[in-house]
Amino acid sequence: MAARARPRALFARAVGGQRPKVSRGVQTRTVLKCADNSGARELRLVQAMGYKGRLRRLPSAGVGDLIMTSVRKGTPDMRRKLFRAVVVRQRMPFRRADGIWVEFEDNAAVIVTEEGEMKGTEIRGPVAKEAAERWPRIASASSTIL
């Protein structure tokens, strides 16, 4: 049987392969800081994309996950609209494969388009290494990768 070719849009969104296990520290209805200059300031997590959970368990996401968010504070043209975003920081500590525990001061996300391109042009604050490895476009725009 011939192997199926991946569509270009799926390849541009995130790099495939083995993904490190990150503790899911951002639940549904969590308010996140918008770390880019797209015009949004506060985001609320509506849905974790690709989450397969259990009955009555709130969907959650971790660093590097694609989420669906609504803009709570920001420019009037962006408010109360749904956007896709990628979690770049979380307050809940998570353990890396080398044994180091990592936690950030806040929960933050970056708004992306359907194709995986960033809506803004720069990222404020540090970005987790797990998110930068999975999303190369976010890594190139970030100033600090921890």
C-alpha positions in Angstrom: 0.0 0.0 0.0 1.4 3.4 -0.9 2.0 5.9 1.9 -0.3 8.9 2.0 1.3 12.3 1.4 0.7 14.9 4.1 -1.0 18.0 2.8 1.0 21.2 2.8 -1.3 22.9 5.4 -0.8 20.1 8.0 3.0 20.2 7.5 3.2 24.0 8.0 1.2 24.0 11.2 3.5 21.9 13.4 6.4 19.6 13.0 5.4 15.9 13.4 7.2 13.2 15.2 7.6 12.3 18.8 6.2 14.9 21.1 7.5 15.2 24.7 4.9 14.7 27.5 4.0 17.9 29.1 1.7 18.2 32.1 -1.5 19.8 30.9 -1.7 23.0 33.0 -4.3 25.1 31.1 -8.0 24.0 31.5 -11.1 25.2 29.6 -12.1 28.7 30.6 -8.6 29.6 31.8 -7.6 33.2 31.0 -4.3 33.5 29.2 -2.1 36.5 28.4 -1.7 37.1 24.7 2.1 37.2 24.1 2.1 38.7 20.6 1.3 42.1 19.1 -1.8 41.0 17.2 -4.1 43.4 19.1 -5.5 41.0 21.7 -4.5 41.2 25.4 -6.4 38.5 27.2 -7.6 35.2 25.7 -9.9 32.6 27.2 -9.4 28.9 26.3 -12.6 27.5 24.7 -11.4 24.1 23.4 -8.1 22.2 23.3 -7.8 21.0 19.7 -7.3 17.3 19.3 -8.2 16.6 22.9 -9.7 13.2 23.5 -10.8 13.0 27.1 -13.3 11.4 29.5 -16.9 12.1 30.2 -17.3 15.3 32.4 -13.6 16.0 32.4 -12.7 19.5 31.3 -10.5 19.6 28.2 -7.0 20.8 29.0 -3.9 21.8 27.1 -0.2 22.1 27.8 2.8 24.0 26.3 2.9 23.7 22.6 -0.7 22.6 22.1 -3.1 24.2 19.6 -6.1 25.6 21.3 -9.3 27.6 20.3 -9.6 30.9 22.2 -11.9 33.8 22.5 -10.5 37.3 22.9 -11.7 38.8 26.2 -9.7 42.1 26.1 -8.1 43.8 23.1 -9.0 45.9 20.1 -12.7 46.2 19.3 -12.3 44.3 16.0 -10.8 41.3 17.7 -13.0 41.1 20.8 -15.6 38.3 21.2 -14.2 36.4 18.2 -12.7 32.9 18.1 -9.1 32.4 17.1 -6.7 29.5 17.1 -3.7 29.9 19.4 -0.6 28.0 20.7 0.2 27.8 24.4 3.8 29.2 24.9 3.9 29.4 28.7 2.1 27.7 31.6 2.2 28.2 35.4 1.9 24.6 36.2 5.3 22.9 36.5 6.2 20.3 34.0 9.2 17.9 33.8 11.6 17.7 30.9 13.3 14.5 29.8 16.6 15.6 31.3 15.0 15.9 34.7 14.6 19.7 34.9 11.3 21.1 36.2 10.1 24.2 34.4 7.4 26.7 35.4 6.6 30.2 34.2 5.1 33.3 35.9 2.0 33.3 33.8 -0.1 31.4 31.2 0.4 32.8 27.8 -0.5 32.0 24.2 0.2 33.3 20.6 -2.6 33.7 18.1 -2.0 31.7 14.8 -3.9 31.4 11.6 -5.4 28.2 10.1 -2.2 27.5 8.2 0.0 27.9 11.4 1.3 31.3 10.6 1.5 33.9 13.4 -1.0 36.7 13.3 1.4 39.1 15.1 5.0 39.9 14.2 6.8 39.6 17.6 6.4 37.7 20.8 6.8 39.4 24.2 8.4 37.3 27.0 10.0 33.9 27.0 8.8 30.9 25.0 9.0 27.3 26.2 11.4 25.1 24.3 8.7 22.5 23.7 6.5 25.1 21.9 9.5 26.4 19.9 10.5 22.9 18.7 7.0 22.0 17.6 6.2 25.4 15.9 9.2 26.7 14.0 7.5 30.0 13.0 7.0 30.8 16.7 10.6 30.0 17.4 11.8 32.4 14.8 9.7 35.3 16.1 10.6 34.7 19.8 13.4 36.6 21.5 14.0 34.2 24.4 13.5 30.4 24.3 13.7 28.7 27.7 
